[in-house]
Amino acid sequence: MRFSVRRDRLQNAMPLMPLAIALRFSVRDNNVDQALRVLKKKLQREGVFREMKLKQHFEKPSEKKARQKGEAIRRARKLAREG
């Protein structure tokens, strides 16, 4: 009985990375370096690098809460400076 509960939990667990990322970019005039720059910029904008970094290790709920609170404070300070 205990095994079936674990198996259900594993089946309902969220995957670490999304299965597919729908980004499209083109290579013009065989300029692969430029295409890589465009791809990296799009990935950066989508937050893929940040998500990968956060998913490398388990983050305790208390650490996650503290990180999110700090991010909210930084966002509020930035808005106060600009607006």
C-alpha positions in Angstrom: 0.0 0.0 0.0 2.8 2.4 0.8 4.4 1.8 -2.5 1.3 2.8 -4.5 1.1 6.1 -2.6 4.7 6.9 -3.5 4.1 5.9 -7.1 1.1 8.3 -7.3 3.2 11.1 -5.9 5.9 10.5 -8.4 3.5 10.5 -11.3 2.0 13.8 -10.1 5.3 15.5 -9.5 6.2 18.4 -11.8 9.0 17.8 -14.2 12.2 19.9 -13.7 12.1 21.4 -17.2 9.3 21.9 -19.6 9.1 19.3 -22.3 9.1 21.8 -25.2 10.1 25.4 -25.6 8.5 27.0 -28.5 11.2 29.5 -29.6 12.0 30.2 -33.2 15.0 31.9 -34.7 16.6 31.9 -38.1 20.2 31.7 -39.3 20.8 34.3 -42.0 23.7 34.1 -44.5 25.3 31.2 -42.5 26.0 33.6 -39.6 25.7 31.1 -36.8 27.3 33.4 -34.2 24.6 36.0 -34.7 21.9 33.4 -34.5 23.4 32.1 -31.2 23.4 35.6 -29.8 19.7 36.0 -30.8 18.9 32.6 -29.2 20.7 33.4 -26.0 18.9 36.8 -25.8 15.5 35.1 -26.3 16.3 32.4 -23.7 17.4 35.1 -21.2 14.2 37.1 -21.8 12.1 34.0 -21.2 13.9 33.3 -18.0 15.1 29.8 -19.0 18.7 30.3 -17.6 17.4 31.6 -14.3 15.0 28.7 -14.0 17.7 26.2 -14.8 19.9 27.7 -12.1 17.2 27.6 -9.5 16.3 23.9 -10.4 19.9 22.7 -10.1 19.4 22.1 -6.3 16.5 21.7 -4.1 15.4 24.9 -2.5 13.8 24.7 0.9 10.4 26.3 1.2 11.7 28.8 3.8 14.6 29.7 1.4 12.2 30.1 -1.5 10.0 32.4 0.6 12.9 34.5 1.6 14.2 34.8 -2.0 10.8 35.8 -3.3 10.4 38.4 -0.5 13.8 39.8 -1.4 12.9 39.9 -5.1 9.6 41.7 -4.2 11.5 44.3 -2.2 14.0 44.9 -5.0 11.2 45.3 -7.5 9.4 47.8 -5.2 12.6 49.8 -4.8 13.2 49.8 -8.5 9.7 51.1 -9.2 10.0 53.7 -6.5 13.3 55.0 -8.1 11.8 55.1 -11.6 8.3 56.3 -10.8 
